[in-house]
Every structure is written in structure tokens, then in C-alpha cells.
Amino acid sequence: MELCSNPPRESTSPFDCLLFDLDDTLYSSKVGIGEACKRNIEEFLVKKCGFPEDKASSLRVELFKTYGSSLAGLRALGYDIDTDDYHGFVHGRLPYETIKPNPQLRNLLRTINQRKIIFTNSDRNHAIKVLDRLGLQDCFDQIICFETLNPNLSKSSRPDEFPVVLKPSINAMKIAIDVAQVDPCRTLFLDDNERNIAAGKVVGLRTVLVNFQLFSACVGACALRGFVSSVKDWDTG
Ligand SMILES: [Mg+2]
């Protein structure tokens, strides 16, 4: 895949498409979903994999740092973890009721004419539940998620046959660009994670490191028009 090969098109906006991360980008980390997710992963490590309870927290952090996620780490280490079981255990029991509808964000998204795509490491069920809770289920053209990035995992005959692909790997970024069929130079990628943003820059995406609290404050302060025009003019560096 050759990146950024297309000449600029005639348009009032430098962007054809916006790629949005989901968790902690379209809703606040303060609602507690991330914390509950960490607790569920630690419970999975103890109950399903047999690790000692007092090691679960440090192991989760270590797997995340080394492999990008606990699931990726467990499979790389040879644990034959079924991804649907894992996601059911870790995401299936999250307190989704803490995520409230965000009509202001919905109105904002509806005023942006460019294609809007979710790009998340989470599984599709989780993405759909979160978007439903936020009232944003019809605001996006496509969802690129765990299943999109890892189409062959269910066919693997041993756990390390297909390494789990997730942001911030460059491979994950390239898959997203291919699946979305976008020119990275004309695509704005919004994510709360600095490593994901750095990977986005490597593949040529224009990027915005999102701080939901600030983003939310902007929306709340009736700066919608400012944000929409910023989609046209943003100097993202
Ligand atoms: Mg995020």
C-alpha cells in the first residue's frame, strides 16, 4: 500500500473522512467503564487462566505494556483463549448504564458531512452497546473494530498462529486505512491515546489527540460551529 500518493482534490475541506476512537474519546473515562474493564480482565486472569489473585493487577499492566492488550499477551504466551469468551467476560458485564445519551455530541456529528468511522480495539458488541447508550448509533458510516483487525483468529489452530492485531501497531493502522478505503492524508484521526496518535502519524493520517473533558467543554460551550469549521481548517501538525 502506497500512502499519501493521491494529489489533493478540489474541496473546501482538507478532509474526506473522520476516524473516531470510541472509549474515552466519545465518552468520558470518568463514567467508570475503563475501571470496570480492568477489574474484569483481572478476574479473567484469575478465574480462567489460574493466575494468583495478588499478581493479576501487575500482570494485566505488564501484558498491556508488552503486547498491547491482555488478550494479545495471553495468546502470544500460548494460552488458547477464545476471543468471544474473553470479550463476553470482560465487556459483557460492564456497567453500560453509566453511559448517558449525549445529544450535543449527536447534533455535532450530524452537522459534519464527511464520512465518519469508528476505529476501536474493542469488539463489535461493545462498540454497538456504547453507541446505543450515547444515542449515536446512526451517526457513523462504518465500525472498524477487533473483528475487522483480526479476521483469521477464529481459524487458528494454535494461539500464536495469528498474533492479535490492535492499535497502536502500524499493521492495525494500515488495515483500517485499507478497510475504510481512505487517503490517510485526507483523513482526520481522533483518539485519546498518545501511542495511537503517534502510529496514526506514521501512516500519514492527520491527527487530533482528544481530551474528552476539553472536547466536551467545547461542545457544552456552544462552540459547535467552531468545531465544525475546525474540521475544515484544523492545523493538526
Ligand atoms: Mg480510547
Residues whose N, C-alpha, C, O or C-beta is under 5 A from the ligand:
A	BS01	MG	D21 L22 D23 D24 T25 D192
